[in-house]
Amino acid sequence: MKEKGFLLIMMLISLALTACSRETDDSAIHSNYTAPEDASVMTLYKKQCLSCHAVDLRGRVGPNLQKVGARLNEQQLVEFVQNGARGMPAFKKILTSGEIESLAQWLATNK
């Protein structure tokens, strides 16, 4: 019985990882995407966010962020990244406040 539960959990993890790992090619950038001026923000996005929000911000497991700046201001974005929400993990113990602010500032420009 325990083996079936373990196998089910492993299958679900594999499925989630597969869903998060598609299309990480920079050539997939969509027209609603505003590239960050600071290369370190793009590096940070690729490392922490891309697997759930896609290279062009259209979303996968996480929601579409292409026009997130039209819905949320920079401070609201800081709070989402810091505290997480609706299945998104909190990053306040993973990223520095400067990194969170840089991500939020860049995301706020996507309108």
N, C-alpha and C positions, 0 to 999 in steps of 0.2 A: 504494500500500500504506500509506504514512504517512497519507494522507488518511482512510482507513478507520479507522485507529487513533485519529486525532484526533477524528473524528466519534463514534466509540464512547465516548471519554472525555467529550466534550461531552454526549452523551445521558445518560450515567451521572450526571454532575454536575447536569444539569437534573432528572433523576428524584429525586436526593437532595434538592435544594432544594425541589422540589414537595412531597415527603413531609414536609419539616420546616416548611413554611409554612402548613399548614392549621390552622384553629380557634385563633386567638389572641384570641378574644373572651372578656373576663372573665366573661360570663354563663355560660360553660361549666364553672364551678367545680363540682367533685364533692363529695359529702358527706365524703369522707375527707381533704379538703384543709383544712389549718389555715393561715389567712392570717397572714402575718407581722405583728407589732405595729409594726415599723419599716417605713415606706413605702420607704425606700431599699433594703431587702432585696428587696422586690417588684420595684422598678425594676431592680435588679441581676439578679434571676432572669429577668425578662422579656428583658433585653438579652443575657444569656449562656447561659441554660439552656432557656428556653421552646421554642425551635425544635426541640429534640430530646426534651424531657421533657413538653411540652404545658402549657397554662395550669393544668390541674387535676392535674398531676403524674402522669397515667396512663401517660405514655410514648408515644413515636412511634418514632424511630430509636433513642433511648436507652431504658433500662428504666423501668418504673413506679416512681415515688418516693413514692406515696401513703402507704405505711406503712414507709418506709425507716428511720424512727426506732425501729421495733420490731426491725429486723435489724442496724442499725449504730449505734454510739454516736457522739457528736459528734467525738471524735478520729479515728475511722475515716473519717467523712465528710470531715473536713479533709484527710486523706491522699488520699482519692479525688479531691477537687477539685484539690488541689495537683499531684498526680502523674499524674492520669488513670488509666484502666484499661479494658480490653476495648473498645477503639475510642473511648473518651472522651478528648479531648485534655487535656493538663495545663494548668492555669490559673495556676500559680505565677509565670509571667512576664507574665501578663495582668492578674490581680487582685492587690490588696494582701493582706497577711496578715489585716488586719482585715476586708476584704470576704469572704475565704474563711471566716473564723471566723464571721461573721454568717450567711452562707449555711448553714454546717454546723449552727450552733445552731438556726436555724429548721427545717431539714430534720429534725433530731433530734426535734423536737416532733411530727412527723407519724407517729403510731403507729396 
